[in-house]
Amino acid sequence: MLRNGLEPWHLIIVLVVCLLVFGSKKLPDMARSLGRSARILKSEARALRTEDTPPAAHDAPPQAATPAAAPQPPAA
């Protein structure tokens, strides 16, 4: 029944309905904001993916040795 689910004329109808509903002035702004949102989502997903992987041993900064605390004389 749904062998050819999406035909080219379906896309034309959807575009005409969007143009009628939102108007020609708002469509470029909506497309721009959709692109920004997709870019932000992609960068956040990439950041989460790299955050989950442990850093390699040679990538870790060397840790400075902490000096031992000198004993304090008792307060009088």
All heavy atoms as TSV, in Angstrom:
chain	resi	resn	atom	element	x	y	z
A	1	MET	N	N	0.821	-1.175	0.000
A	1	MET	CA	C	0.000	0.000	0.000
A	1	MET	C	C	0.878	1.255	0.000
A	1	MET	O	O	0.628	2.178	-0.740
A	1	MET	CB	C	-0.926	-0.013	1.204
A	1	MET	CG	C	-1.740	1.230	1.256
A	1	MET	SD	S	-3.277	1.295	2.126
A	1	MET	CE	C	-3.179	0.640	3.655
A	2	LEU	N	N	1.907	1.299	0.853
A	2	LEU	CA	C	2.786	2.460	0.922
A	2	LEU	C	C	4.136	2.163	0.264
A	2	LEU	O	O	5.188	2.473	0.805
A	2	LEU	CB	C	3.002	2.874	2.377
A	2	LEU	CG	C	1.801	3.452	3.089
A	2	LEU	CD1	C	2.119	3.668	4.553
A	2	LEU	CD2	C	1.373	4.753	2.465
A	3	ARG	N	N	4.099	1.567	-0.923
A	3	ARG	CA	C	5.342	1.226	-1.602
A	3	ARG	C	C	6.162	2.461	-1.920
A	3	ARG	O	O	7.349	2.508	-1.653
A	3	ARG	CB	C	5.032	0.466	-2.890
A	3	ARG	CG	C	5.531	-0.942	-2.836
A	3	ARG	CD	C	5.111	-1.756	-3.986
A	3	ARG	NE	N	5.658	-1.243	-5.239
A	3	ARG	CZ	C	5.310	-1.682	-6.424
A	3	ARG	NH1	N	4.398	-2.613	-6.527
A	3	ARG	NH2	N	5.847	-1.203	-7.509
A	4	ASN	N	N	5.538	3.441	-2.493
A	4	ASN	CA	C	6.209	4.700	-2.808
A	4	ASN	C	C	5.639	5.767	-1.886
A	4	ASN	O	O	4.823	6.573	-2.275
A	4	ASN	CB	C	6.000	5.078	-4.274
A	4	ASN	CG	C	6.656	4.086	-5.202
A	4	ASN	OD1	O	7.664	3.493	-4.842
A	4	ASN	ND2	N	6.090	3.895	-6.377
A	5	GLY	N	N	6.103	5.752	-0.645
A	5	GLY	CA	C	5.537	6.613	0.377
A	5	GLY	C	C	5.692	8.095	0.122
A	5	GLY	O	O	4.815	8.877	0.442
A	6	LEU	N	N	6.803	8.523	-0.463
A	6	LEU	CA	C	7.054	9.950	-0.628
A	6	LEU	C	C	7.349	10.242	-2.096
A	6	LEU	O	O	8.418	9.923	-2.600
A	6	LEU	CB	C	8.225	10.382	0.262
A	6	LEU	CG	C	8.428	11.858	0.422
A	6	LEU	CD1	C	7.220	12.509	1.063
A	6	LEU	CD2	C	9.648	12.125	1.271
A	7	GLU	N	N	6.419	10.835	-2.742
A	7	GLU	CA	C	6.554	11.214	-4.150
A	7	GLU	C	C	6.957	12.691	-4.225
A	7	GLU	O	O	6.756	13.440	-3.269
A	7	GLU	CB	C	5.207	11.013	-4.865
A	7	GLU	CG	C	4.693	9.600	-4.810
A	7	GLU	CD	C	5.205	8.749	-5.951
A	7	GLU	OE1	O	5.549	9.309	-7.006
A	7	GLU	OE2	O	5.261	7.530	-5.769
A	8	PRO	N	N	7.490	13.136	-5.344
A	8	PRO	CA	C	7.863	14.549	-5.478
A	8	PRO	C	C	6.680	15.508	-5.306
A	8	PRO	O	O	6.842	16.588	-4.748
A	8	PRO	CB	C	8.440	14.648	-6.883
A	8	PRO	CG	C	8.899	13.278	-7.204
A	8	PRO	CD	C	7.970	12.350	-6.478
A	9	TRP	N	N	5.501	15.126	-5.725
A	9	TRP	CA	C	4.368	16.033	-5.591
A	9	TRP	C	C	3.941	16.183	-4.139
A	9	TRP	O	O	3.364	17.190	-3.760
A	9	TRP	CB	C	3.199	15.614	-6.498
A	9	TRP	CG	C	2.618	14.271	-6.209
A	9	TRP	CD1	C	3.027	13.082	-6.707
A	9	TRP	CD2	C	1.505	13.996	-5.363
A	9	TRP	NE1	N	2.248	12.067	-6.216
A	9	TRP	CE2	C	1.298	12.607	-5.390
A	9	TRP	CE3	C	0.676	14.786	-4.586
A	9	TRP	CZ2	C	0.299	11.994	-4.657
A	9	TRP	CZ3	C	-0.323	14.163	-3.862
A	9	TRP	CH2	C	-0.499	12.777	-3.904
A	10	HIS	N	N	4.262	15.171	-3.288
A	10	HIS	CA	C	4.000	15.312	-1.855
A	10	HIS	C	C	4.842	16.454	-1.268
A	10	HIS	O	O	4.353	17.241	-0.461
A	10	HIS	CB	C	4.329	14.022	-1.094
A	10	HIS	CG	C	3.393	12.899	-1.363
A	10	HIS	ND1	N	3.829	11.705	-1.875
A	10	HIS	CD2	C	2.058	12.778	-1.188
A	10	HIS	CE1	C	2.784	10.888	-1.997
A	10	HIS	NE2	N	1.697	11.527	-1.592
A	11	LEU	N	N	6.103	16.502	-1.676
A	11	LEU	CA	C	6.983	17.563	-1.181
A	11	LEU	C	C	6.510	18.940	-1.643
A	11	LEU	O	O	6.578	19.910	-0.881
A	11	LEU	CB	C	8.415	17.312	-1.658
A	11	LEU	CG	C	9.095	16.078	-1.080
A	11	LEU	CD1	C	10.458	15.878	-1.715
A	11	LEU	CD2	C	9.215	16.194	0.413
A	12	ILE	N	N	6.015	19.025	-2.855
A	12	ILE	CA	C	5.513	20.303	-3.375
A	12	ILE	C	C	4.311	20.765	-2.561
A	12	ILE	O	O	4.205	21.936	-2.198
A	12	ILE	CB	C	5.176	20.178	-4.879
A	12	ILE	CG1	C	6.459	19.964	-5.676
A	12	ILE	CG2	C	4.429	21.404	-5.375
A	12	ILE	CD1	C	6.233	19.613	-7.122
A	13	ILE	N	N	3.424	19.843	-2.242
A	13	ILE	CA	C	2.243	20.195	-1.438
A	13	ILE	C	C	2.666	20.671	-0.049
A	13	ILE	O	O	2.142	21.668	0.460
A	13	ILE	CB	C	1.265	19.006	-1.357
A	13	ILE	CG1	C	0.622	18.759	-2.729
A	13	ILE	CG2	C	0.201	19.247	-0.300
A	13	ILE	CD1	C	-0.239	17.532	-2.780
A	14	VAL	N	N	3.623	19.985	0.565
A	14	VAL	CA	C	4.096	20.383	1.887
A	14	VAL	C	C	4.730	21.778	1.834
A	14	VAL	O	O	4.483	22.620	2.704
A	14	VAL	CB	C	5.088	19.339	2.451
A	14	VAL	CG1	C	5.805	19.856	3.682
A	14	VAL	CG2	C	4.371	18.039	2.757
A	15	LEU	N	N	5.525	22.055	0.813
A	15	LEU	CA	C	6.146	23.371	0.679
A	15	LEU	C	C	5.110	24.469	0.477
A	15	LEU	O	O	5.226	25.556	1.054
A	15	LEU	CB	C	7.150	23.362	-0.471
A	15	LEU	CG	C	8.423	22.567	-0.219
A	15	LEU	CD1	C	9.282	22.519	-1.476
A	15	LEU	CD2	C	9.192	23.148	0.932
A	16	VAL	N	N	4.074	24.212	-0.316
A	16	VAL	CA	C	3.030	25.208	-0.544
A	16	VAL	C	C	2.262	25.478	0.749
A	16	VAL	O	O	1.974	26.631	1.090
A	16	VAL	CB	C	2.076	24.751	-1.681
A	16	VAL	CG1	C	0.839	25.604	-1.744
A	16	VAL	CG2	C	2.814	24.780	-3.012
A	17	VAL	N	N	1.960	24.431	1.502
A	17	VAL	CA	C	1.241	24.608	2.763
A	17	VAL	C	C	2.100	25.398	3.757
A	17	VAL	O	O	1.599	26.312	4.429
A	17	VAL	CB	C	0.816	23.244	3.349
A	17	VAL	CG1	C	0.338	23.381	4.780
A	17	VAL	CG2	C	-0.251	22.614	2.486
A	18	CYS	N	N	3.389	25.096	3.839
A	18	CYS	CA	C	4.286	25.854	4.725
A	18	CYS	C	C	4.344	27.317	4.306
A	18	CYS	O	O	4.340	28.209	5.153
A	18	CYS	CB	C	5.685	25.256	4.707
A	18	CYS	SG	S	5.825	23.720	5.617
A	19	LEU	N	N	4.396	27.572	3.024
A	19	LEU	CA	C	4.435	28.946	2.530
A	19	LEU	C	C	3.153	29.685	2.879
A	19	LEU	O	O	3.183	30.852	3.280
A	19	LEU	CB	C	4.658	28.947	1.014
A	19	LEU	CG	C	4.849	30.296	0.350
A	19	LEU	CD1	C	6.114	30.955	0.880
A	19	LEU	CD2	C	4.933	30.130	-1.146
A	20	LEU	N	N	2.021	29.021	2.771
A	20	LEU	CA	C	0.751	29.659	3.110
A	20	LEU	C	C	0.600	29.900	4.611
A	20	LEU	O	O	0.075	30.921	5.038
A	20	LEU	CB	C	-0.420	28.807	2.605
A	20	LEU	CG	C	-0.608	28.760	1.084
A	20	LEU	CD1	C	-1.695	27.760	0.737
A	20	LEU	CD2	C	-0.948	30.133	0.550
A	21	VAL	N	N	1.081	28.953	5.411
A	21	VAL	CA	C	0.911	29.065	6.862
A	21	VAL	C	C	1.869	30.096	7.455
A	21	VAL	O	O	1.465	30.956	8.231
A	21	VAL	CB	C	1.098	27.688	7.542
A	21	VAL	CG1	C	1.175	27.826	9.049
A	21	VAL	CG2	C	-0.032	26.759	7.152
A	22	PHE	N	N	3.147	30.043	7.086
A	22	PHE	CA	C	4.147	30.883	7.724
A	22	PHE	C	C	4.452	32.169	6.955
A	22	PHE	O	O	4.973	33.113	7.527
A	22	PHE	CB	C	5.447	30.103	7.931
A	22	PHE	CG	C	5.282	28.944	8.866
A	22	PHE	CD1	C	5.383	27.645	8.407
A	22	PHE	CD2	C	5.003	29.147	10.198
A	22	PHE	CE1	C	5.231	26.575	9.260
A	22	PHE	CE2	C	4.848	28.086	11.070
A	22	PHE	CZ	C	4.957	26.798	10.596
A	23	GLY	N	N	4.197	32.193	5.682
A	23	GLY	CA	C	4.500	33.384	4.898
A	23	GLY	C	C	5.926	33.355	4.377
A	23	GLY	O	O	6.792	32.669	4.899
A	24	SER	N	N	6.161	34.123	3.345
A	24	SER	CA	C	7.468	34.083	2.689
A	24	SER	C	C	8.541	34.814	3.488
A	24	SER	O	O	9.724	34.592	3.288
A	24	SER	CB	C	7.378	34.691	1.294
A	24	SER	OG	O	6.983	36.049	1.390
A	25	LYS	N	N	8.161	35.694	4.401
A	25	LYS	CA	C	9.162	36.439	5.171
A	25	LYS	C	C	9.718	35.625	6.333
A	25	LYS	O	O	10.866	35.811	6.727
A	25	LYS	CB	C	8.561	37.740	5.694
A	25	LYS	CG	C	8.276	38.724	4.595
A	25	LYS	CD	C	7.843	40.044	5.144
A	25	LYS	CE	C	7.584	40.989	3.978
A	25	LYS	NZ	N	7.330	42.338	4.451
A	26	LYS	N	N	8.938	34.740	6.895
A	26	LYS	CA	C	9.396	33.984	8.062
A	26	LYS	C	C	10.135	32.697	7.692
A	26	LYS	O	O	10.886	32.183	8.505
A	26	LYS	CB	C	8.210	33.625	8.953
A	26	LYS	CG	C	7.675	34.793	9.715
A	26	LYS	CD	C	7.114	34.327	11.013
A	26	LYS	CE	C	6.664	35.530	11.785
A	26	LYS	NZ	N	6.851	35.347	13.184
A	27	LEU	N	N	9.929	32.174	6.505
A	27	LEU	CA	C	10.554	30.896	6.146
A	27	LEU	C	C	12.076	30.947	6.176
A	27	LEU	O	O	12.702	30.029	6.713
A	27	LEU	CB	C	10.049	30.419	4.787
A	27	LEU	CG	C	8.649	29.810	4.798
A	27	LEU	CD1	C	8.250	29.377	3.398
A	27	LEU	CD2	C	8.569	28.635	5.734
A	28	PRO	N	N	12.746	31.977	5.615
A	28	PRO	CA	C	14.218	31.981	5.705
A	28	PRO	C	C	14.719	32.051	7.150
A	28	PRO	O	O	15.709	31.404	7.503
A	28	PRO	CB	C	14.632	33.236	4.935
A	28	PRO	CG	C	13.493	33.512	4.029
A	28	PRO	CD	C	12.272	33.049	4.749
A	29	ASP	N	N	14.034	32.817	7.994
A	29	ASP	CA	C	14.434	32.894	9.402
A	29	ASP	C	C	14.263	31.553	10.087
A	29	ASP	O	O	15.112	31.147	10.900
A	29	ASP	CB	C	13.617	33.955	10.131
A	29	ASP	CG	C	13.918	35.355	9.645
A	29	ASP	OD1	O	15.044	35.573	9.142
A	29	ASP	OD2	O	13.025	36.218	9.761
A	30	MET	N	N	13.185	30.861	9.785
A	30	MET	CA	C	12.950	29.554	10.386
A	30	MET	C	C	14.004	28.542	9.926
A	30	MET	O	O	14.499	27.752	10.731
A	30	MET	CB	C	11.549	29.053	10.044
A	30	MET	CG	C	10.460	29.831	10.742
A	30	MET	SD	S	8.815	29.360	10.229
A	30	MET	CE	C	8.787	27.639	10.612
A	31	ALA	N	N	14.347	28.583	8.648
A	31	ALA	CA	C	15.367	27.665	8.137
A	31	ALA	C	C	16.724	27.964	8.768
A	31	ALA	O	O	17.474	27.048	9.108
A	31	ALA	CB	C	15.450	27.778	6.618
A	32	ARG	N	N	17.033	29.233	8.946
A	32	ARG	CA	C	18.298	29.627	9.566
A	32	ARG	C	C	18.363	29.152	11.015
A	32	ARG	O	O	19.374	28.605	11.463
A	32	ARG	CB	C	18.436	31.145	9.503
A	32	ARG	CG	C	19.827	31.645	9.731
A	32	ARG	CD	C	19.943	33.149	9.484
A	32	ARG	NE	N	19.599	33.496	8.122
A	32	ARG	CZ	C	18.573	34.294	7.774
A	32	ARG	NH1	N	17.814	34.838	8.698
A	32	ARG	NH2	N	18.324	34.565	6.511
A	33	SER	N	N	17.282	29.338	11.746
A	33	SER	CA	C	17.284	28.909	13.152
A	33	SER	C	C	17.312	27.383	13.263
A	33	SER	O	O	17.922	26.843	14.191
A	33	SER	CB	C	16.086	29.480	13.889
A	33	SER	OG	O	14.887	28.953	13.385
A	34	LEU	N	N	16.686	26.699	12.326
A	34	LEU	CA	C	16.742	25.241	12.312
A	34	LEU	C	C	18.166	24.764	12.048
A	34	LEU	O	O	18.647	23.815	12.681
A	34	LEU	CB	C	15.783	24.683	11.259
A	34	LEU	CG	C	15.660	23.177	11.173
A	34	LEU	CD1	C	15.048	22.632	12.448
A	34	LEU	CD2	C	14.807	22.791	9.986
A	35	GLY	N	N	18.870	25.430	11.146
A	35	GLY	CA	C	20.268	25.087	10.875
A	35	GLY	C	C	21.156	25.329	12.080
A	35	GLY	O	O	22.036	24.521	12.398
A	36	ARG	N	N	20.947	26.443	12.776
A	36	ARG	CA	C	21.719	26.729	13.991
A	36	ARG	C	C	21.459	25.666	15.060
A	36	ARG	O	O	22.388	25.209	15.725
A	36	ARG	CB	C	21.348	28.097	14.548
A	36	ARG	CG	C	21.947	29.238	13.810
A	36	ARG	CD	C	21.676	30.546	14.522
A	36	ARG	NE	N	21.918	31.656	13.628
A	36	ARG	CZ	C	21.093	32.664	13.439
A	36	ARG	NH1	N	19.963	32.722	14.103
A	36	ARG	NH2	N	21.389	33.632	12.595
A	37	SER	N	N	20.194	25.313	15.223
A	37	SER	CA	C	19.853	24.303	16.225
A	37	SER	C	C	20.493	22.961	15.899
A	37	SER	O	O	20.991	22.269	16.793
A	37	SER	CB	C	18.344	24.141	16.315
A	37	SER	OG	O	17.744	25.341	16.702
A	38	ALA	N	N	20.488	22.591	14.628
A	38	ALA	CA	C	21.109	21.328	14.227
A	38	ALA	C	C	22.616	21.367	14.469
A	38	ALA	O	O	23.208	20.379	14.928
A	38	ALA	CB	C	20.817	21.045	12.757
A	39	ARG	N	N	23.252	22.508	14.196
A	39	ARG	CA	C	24.691	22.649	14.417
A	39	ARG	C	C	25.014	22.551	15.913
A	39	ARG	O	O	25.979	21.893	16.301
A	39	ARG	CB	C	25.155	23.989	13.861
A	39	ARG	CG	C	26.630	24.055	13.637
A	39	ARG	CD	C	27.080	25.341	12.947
A	39	ARG	NE	N	26.154	25.809	11.943
A	39	ARG	CZ	C	25.639	27.040	11.917
A	39	ARG	NH1	N	25.950	27.909	12.840
A	39	ARG	NH2	N	24.806	27.403	10.957
A	40	ILE	N	N	24.206	23.178	16.764
A	40	ILE	CA	C	24.422	23.120	18.210
A	40	ILE	C	C	24.235	21.697	18.716
A	40	ILE	O	O	25.030	21.194	19.518
A	40	ILE	CB	C	23.481	24.097	18.934
A	40	ILE	CG1	C	23.894	25.533	18.650
A	40	ILE	CG2	C	23.469	23.830	20.427
A	40	ILE	CD1	C	22.879	26.558	19.120
A	41	LEU	N	N	23.193	21.030	18.243
A	41	LEU	CA	C	22.939	19.653	18.659
A	41	LEU	C	C	24.100	18.743	18.266
A	41	LEU	O	O	24.544	17.903	19.051
A	41	LEU	CB	C	21.632	19.152	18.046
A	41	LEU	CG	C	21.248	17.723	18.366
A	41	LEU	CD1	C	20.916	17.586	19.846
A	41	LEU	CD2	C	20.064	17.296	17.530
A	42	LYS	N	N	24.614	18.935	17.060
A	42	LYS	CA	C	25.715	18.109	16.582
A	42	LYS	C	C	26.973	18.348	17.415
A	42	LYS	O	O	27.665	17.403	17.790
A	42	LYS	CB	C	26.001	18.434	15.117
A	42	LYS	CG	C	26.914	17.427	14.440
A	42	LYS	CD	C	27.292	17.844	13.036
A	42	LYS	CE	C	26.126	17.861	12.104
A	42	LYS	NZ	N	26.524	18.129	10.712
A	43	SER	N	N	27.267	19.609	17.741
A	43	SER	CA	C	28.467	19.896	18.529
A	43	SER	C	C	28.330	19.370	19.957
A	43	SER	O	O	29.301	18.877	20.537
A	43	SER	CB	C	28.767	21.394	18.532
A	43	SER	OG	O	27.778	22.092	19.247
A	44	GLU	N	N	27.136	19.475	20.536
A	44	GLU	CA	C	26.927	18.949	21.886
A	44	GLU	C	C	27.047	17.422	21.908
A	44	GLU	O	O	27.607	16.850	22.834
A	44	GLU	CB	C	25.570	19.376	22.428
A	44	GLU	CG	C	25.468	20.851	22.731
A	44	GLU	CD	C	26.366	21.283	23.868
A	44	GLU	OE1	O	26.575	20.497	24.809
A	44	GLU	OE2	O	26.862	22.413	23.799
A	45	ALA	N	N	26.520	16.766	20.896
A	45	ALA	CA	C	26.624	15.304	20.826
A	45	ALA	C	C	28.087	14.890	20.675
A	45	ALA	O	O	28.536	13.918	21.297
A	45	ALA	CB	C	25.795	14.769	19.669
A	46	ARG	N	N	28.854	15.636	19.878
A	46	ARG	CA	C	30.272	15.339	19.700
A	46	ARG	C	C	31.016	15.552	21.025
A	46	ARG	O	O	31.888	14.762	21.381
A	46	ARG	CB	C	30.856	16.238	18.616
A	46	ARG	CG	C	32.264	15.860	18.218
A	46	ARG	CD	C	32.827	16.742	17.110
A	46	ARG	NE	N	31.960	16.775	15.955
A	46	ARG	CZ	C	31.445	17.896	15.432
A	46	ARG	NH1	N	31.721	19.057	15.963
A	46	ARG	NH2	N	30.669	17.847	14.369
A	47	ALA	N	N	30.665	16.599	21.762
A	47	ALA	CA	C	31.313	16.868	23.041
A	47	ALA	C	C	31.008	15.759	24.046
A	47	ALA	O	O	31.889	15.346	24.798
A	47	ALA	CB	C	30.867	18.215	23.587
A	48	LEU	N	N	29.783	15.291	24.065
A	48	LEU	CA	C	29.436	14.196	24.973
A	48	LEU	C	C	30.176	12.918	24.608
A	48	LEU	O	O	30.598	12.158	25.474
A	48	LEU	CB	C	27.932	13.946	24.959
A	48	LEU	CG	C	27.080	14.944	25.732
A	48	LEU	CD1	C	25.608	14.646	25.524
A	48	LEU	CD2	C	27.421	14.905	27.198
A	49	ARG	N	N	30.324	12.680	23.310
A	49	ARG	CA	C	31.013	11.485	22.860
A	49	ARG	C	C	32.485	11.527	23.259
A	49	ARG	O	O	33.038	10.524	23.707
A	49	ARG	CB	C	30.894	11.351	21.336
A	49	ARG	CG	C	30.742	9.949	20.886
A	49	ARG	CD	C	30.517	9.812	19.391
A	49	ARG	NE	N	29.393	10.596	18.938
A	49	ARG	CZ	C	29.450	11.496	17.948
A	49	ARG	NH1	N	30.566	11.709	17.309
A	49	ARG	NH2	N	28.386	12.166	17.583
A	50	THR	N	N	33.137	12.677	23.117
A	50	THR	CA	C	34.550	12.764	23.481
A	50	THR	C	C	34.727	12.811	24.989
A	50	THR	O	O	35.767	12.430	25.494
A	50	THR	CB	C	35.212	14.008	22.855
A	50	THR	OG1	O	34.503	15.169	23.275
A	50	THR	CG2	C	35.209	13.923	21.349
A	51	GLU	N	N	33.718	13.279	25.711
A	51	GLU	CA	C	33.796	13.320	27.171
A	51	GLU	C	C	33.762	11.915	27.755
A	51	GLU	O	O	34.382	11.647	28.771
A	51	GLU	CB	C	32.615	14.128	27.709
A	51	GLU	CG	C	32.646	14.375	29.183
A	51	GLU	CD	C	31.471	15.231	29.602
A	51	GLU	OE1	O	31.490	16.432	29.319
A	51	GLU	OE2	O	30.536	14.656	30.179
A	52	ASP	N	N	33.072	10.998	27.115
A	52	ASP	CA	C	32.941	9.639	27.616
A	52	ASP	C	C	34.214	8.824	27.417
A	52	ASP	O	O	34.460	7.887	28.167
A	52	ASP	CB	C	31.777	8.918	26.938
A	52	ASP	CG	C	30.440	9.464	27.403
A	52	ASP	OD1	O	30.408	10.141	28.453
A	52	ASP	OD2	O	29.430	9.221	26.712
A	53	THR	N	N	35.029	9.146	26.427
A	53	THR	CA	C	36.236	8.368	26.170
A	53	THR	C	C	37.325	8.829	27.129
A	53	THR	O	O	37.540	10.022	27.321
A	53	THR	CB	C	36.716	8.548	24.718
A	53	THR	OG1	O	36.954	9.938	24.489
A	53	THR	CG2	C	35.686	8.035	23.742
A	54	PRO	N	N	38.032	7.892	27.763
A	54	PRO	CA	C	39.097	8.279	28.704
A	54	PRO	C	C	40.290	8.840	27.934
A	54	PRO	O	O	40.609	8.380	26.841
A	54	PRO	CB	C	39.454	6.964	29.398
A	54	PRO	CG	C	39.047	5.908	28.445
A	54	PRO	CD	C	37.875	6.462	27.674
A	55	PRO	N	N	40.979	9.835	28.482
A	55	PRO	CA	C	42.144	10.400	27.792
A	55	PRO	C	C	43.295	9.408	27.812
A	55	PRO	O	O	43.428	8.594	28.736
A	55	PRO	CB	C	42.471	11.653	28.599
A	55	PRO	CG	C	41.895	11.400	29.946
A	55	PRO	CD	C	40.686	10.516	29.718
A	56	ALA	N	N	44.137	9.482	26.813
A	56	ALA	CA	C	45.301	8.603	26.750
A	56	ALA	C	C	46.306	9.035	27.812
A	56	ALA	O	O	46.300	10.170	28.279
A	56	ALA	CB	C	45.927	8.674	25.366
A	57	ALA	N	N	47.198	8.119	28.193
A	57	ALA	CA	C	48.148	8.402	29.272
A	57	ALA	C	C	49.100	9.525	28.882
A	57	ALA	O	O	49.484	10.337	29.717
A	57	ALA	CB	C	48.924	7.139	29.617
A	58	HIS	N	N	49.492	9.602	27.625
A	58	HIS	CA	C	50.434	10.641	27.223
A	58	HIS	C	C	49.746	11.995	27.033
A	58	HIS	O	O	50.414	13.007	26.933
A	58	HIS	CB	C	51.174	10.225	25.951
A	58	HIS	CG	C	50.280	10.121	24.752
A	58	HIS	ND1	N	49.552	8.994	24.478
A	58	HIS	CD2	C	49.998	11.002	23.769
A	58	HIS	CE1	C	48.858	9.187	23.372
A	58	HIS	NE2	N	49.105	10.390	22.931
A	59	ASP	N	N	48.436	12.031	27.007
A	59	ASP	CA	C	47.708	13.289	26.873
A	59	ASP	C	C	47.478	13.964	28.222
A	59	ASP	O	O	47.209	15.150	28.283
A	59	ASP	CB	C	46.352	13.067	26.196
A	59	ASP	CG	C	46.521	12.723	24.732
A	59	ASP	OD1	O	47.603	12.980	24.180
A	59	ASP	OD2	O	45.549	12.200	24.142
A	60	ALA	N	N	47.591	13.207	29.307
A	60	ALA	CA	C	47.290	13.756	30.624
A	60	ALA	C	C	48.440	14.652	31.072
A	60	ALA	O	O	49.609	14.318	30.882
A	60	ALA	CB	C	47.084	12.628	31.630
A	61	PRO	N	N	48.150	15.802	31.658
A	61	PRO	CA	C	49.221	16.676	32.144
A	61	PRO	C	C	49.901	16.057	33.357
A	61	PRO	O	O	49.266	15.355	34.144
A	61	PRO	CB	C	48.488	17.963	32.517
A	61	PRO	CG	C	47.087	17.550	32.781
A	61	PRO	CD	C	46.831	16.368	31.880
A	62	PRO	N	N	51.191	16.299	33.507
A	62	PRO	CA	C	51.875	15.728	34.680
A	62	PRO	C	C	51.371	16.379	35.945
A	62	PRO	O	O	51.119	17.576	35.994
A	62	PRO	CB	C	53.348	16.062	34.428
A	62	PRO	CG	C	53.336	17.194	33.468
A	62	PRO	CD	C	52.068	17.054	32.655
A	63	GLN	N	N	51.229	15.573	36.972
A	63	GLN	CA	C	50.729	16.087	38.244
A	63	GLN	C	C	51.919	16.463	39.137
A	63	GLN	O	O	52.868	15.698	39.282
A	63	GLN	CB	C	49.857	15.052	38.935
A	63	GLN	CG	C	48.591	14.765	38.178
A	63	GLN	CD	C	47.699	13.798	38.931
A	63	GLN	OE1	O	48.035	13.347	40.003
A	63	GLN	NE2	N	46.562	13.498	38.344
A	64	ALA	N	N	51.849	17.647	39.717
A	64	ALA	CA	C	52.921	18.112	40.586
A	64	ALA	C	C	52.823	17.406	41.931
A	64	ALA	O	O	51.732	17.149	42.430
A	64	ALA	CB	C	52.822	19.625	40.773
A	65	ALA	N	N	53.984	17.119	42.492
A	65	ALA	CA	C	54.013	16.472	43.801
A	65	ALA	C	C	53.639	17.506	44.845
A	65	ALA	O	O	54.130	18.626	44.835
A	65	ALA	CB	C	55.391	15.896	44.069
A	66	THR	N	N	52.756	17.127	45.742
A	66	THR	CA	C	52.353	18.051	46.799
A	66	THR	C	C	53.327	17.903	47.964
A	66	THR	O	O	53.645	16.778	48.380
A	66	THR	CB	C	50.923	17.766	47.269
A	66	THR	OG1	O	50.840	16.411	47.685
A	66	THR	CG2	C	49.931	18.020	46.159
A	67	PRO	N	N	53.835	19.010	48.494
A	67	PRO	CA	C	54.778	18.900	49.623
A	67	PRO	C	C	54.046	18.412	50.869
A	67	PRO	O	O	52.874	18.706	51.072
A	67	PRO	CB	C	55.290	20.331	49.804
A	67	PRO	CG	C	54.246	21.196	49.182
A	67	PRO	CD	C	53.611	20.374	48.087
A	68	ALA	N	N	54.784	17.660	51.667
A	68	ALA	CA	C	54.206	17.133	52.905
A	68	ALA	C	C	54.009	18.308	53.868
A	68	ALA	O	O	54.830	19.204	53.965
A	68	ALA	CB	C	55.116	16.087	53.520
A	69	ALA	N	N	52.920	18.290	54.556
A	69	ALA	CA	C	52.620	19.367	55.502
A	69	ALA	C	C	53.514	19.234	56.729
A	69	ALA	O	O	53.666	18.161	57.299
A	69	ALA	CB	C	51.163	19.324	55.906
A	70	ALA	N	N	54.145	20.339	57.116
A	70	ALA	CA	C	55.002	20.339	58.284
A	70	ALA	C	C	54.117	20.334	59.527
A	70	ALA	O	O	53.079	20.981	59.551
A	70	ALA	CB	C	55.899	21.575	58.285
A	71	PRO	N	N	54.523	19.610	60.563
A	71	PRO	CA	C	53.706	19.580	61.777
A	71	PRO	C	C	53.661	20.972	62.422
A	71	PRO	O	O	54.668	21.674	62.480
A	71	PRO	CB	C	54.377	18.576	62.657
A	71	PRO	CG	C	55.722	18.314	62.076
A	71	PRO	CD	C	55.695	18.755	60.661
A	72	GLN	N	N	52.529	21.365	62.869
A	72	GLN	CA	C	52.339	22.654	63.508
A	72	GLN	C	C	52.513	22.511	65.015
A	72	GLN	O	O	52.025	21.545	65.605
A	72	GLN	CB	C	50.927	23.185	63.191
A	72	GLN	CG	C	50.656	23.435	61.733
A	72	GLN	CD	C	51.464	24.607	61.207
A	72	GLN	OE1	O	51.727	25.561	61.918
A	72	GLN	NE2	N	51.835	24.536	59.939
A	73	PRO	N	N	53.169	23.488	65.618
A	73	PRO	CA	C	53.279	23.407	67.082
A	73	PRO	C	C	51.923	23.673	67.716
A	73	PRO	O	O	51.092	24.391	67.156
A	73	PRO	CB	C	54.283	24.518	67.428
A	73	PRO	CG	C	54.291	25.428	66.244
A	73	PRO	CD	C	53.891	24.594	65.067
A	74	PRO	N	N	51.658	23.075	68.838
A	74	PRO	CA	C	50.354	23.286	69.482
A	74	PRO	C	C	50.192	24.749	69.928
A	74	PRO	O	O	51.141	25.409	70.329
A	74	PRO	CB	C	50.370	22.362	70.703
A	74	PRO	CG	C	51.793	21.965	70.895
A	74	PRO	CD	C	52.515	22.177	69.605
A	75	ALA	N	N	48.999	25.226	69.813
A	75	ALA	CA	C	48.704	26.606	70.204
A	75	ALA	C	C	48.636	26.702	71.714
A	75	ALA	O	O	48.124	25.824	72.390
A	75	ALA	CB	C	47.399	27.045	69.581
A	76	ALA	N	N	49.171	27.785	72.271
A	76	ALA	CA	C	49.187	27.916	73.721
A	76	ALA	C	C	48.025	28.671	74.250
A	76	ALA	O	O	47.177	29.212	73.804
A	76	ALA	CB	C	50.467	28.640	74.176
